Amino acid sequence: GRQFIVNGLSYWTDTMKGFTTHLAIDRLLRDSGKLLDGTLGEEATRNLYHAGIDKAFARRLRHQWNAAGAPMHGETFVANTHMWTDPEVSRRFKTILVQTVNEAVLTPGAGTRPTFFTDPVMSIILQYRSFSVAFTQAFTMAALQRTVGAGRADAATFNAVIATVMMGYVIDQLKTPDWAEMEMDERIFRAV
């Protein structure tokens, strides 16, 4: 809505999505080449497969990228999909790119918020809580898929949980005037 333009959240989100798009293009194209060369690590290979890039698609992807002149900006891979001749590869790559960026830069939507958040009164009261609810749902599902679904513990997931709680702890300390008088268990509960 308009309040997100006034407070700068829309601009911030657009900037982060643009930045993340460039990083994702570089990573997807670079890793697809390594997958074909056989030099991509096990975790990165799993991440590519999770994104929807297997060896057959990586071959088609690299062919299109090479046919477009293998564009680079310094050390960064550039897609230039408008120069690709295979519309199926272009469409699929763009879809993978959008999914990758949306996983990295969370934007709460209708599917990530409880239905009572759409009530006009509740949406005003809870407008800044929709992100935390959407983040919790997205993060929890991703963590469960990476750990339980794969049948293994994942250090990256554990580190992300710890970092998220630490950020919540610091943010709560900055925004709560009586933070110093709270008990430690209340501080940690509010951070979570």
QUILINPE-V411483 format. One record per helix or strand. SS is the DSSP state (alpha for helix, beta for strand). FROM is the first residue (numbers start at 1). LEN is the number of residues. If there is no record, write none. Layout:
BEGIN
ss & from & len
SS & FROM & LEN
SS & FROM & LEN
END
This chain:
BEGIN
ss & from & len
alpha & 2 & 5
alpha & 9 & 29
alpha & 42 & 10
alpha & 55 & 13
beta & 72 & 2
beta & 76 & 2
alpha & 81 & 3
alpha & 87 & 18
alpha & 110 & 3
alpha & 115 & 4
alpha & 120 & 6
alpha & 130 & 18
alpha & 155 & 21
alpha & 179 & 3
alpha & 184 & 8
END
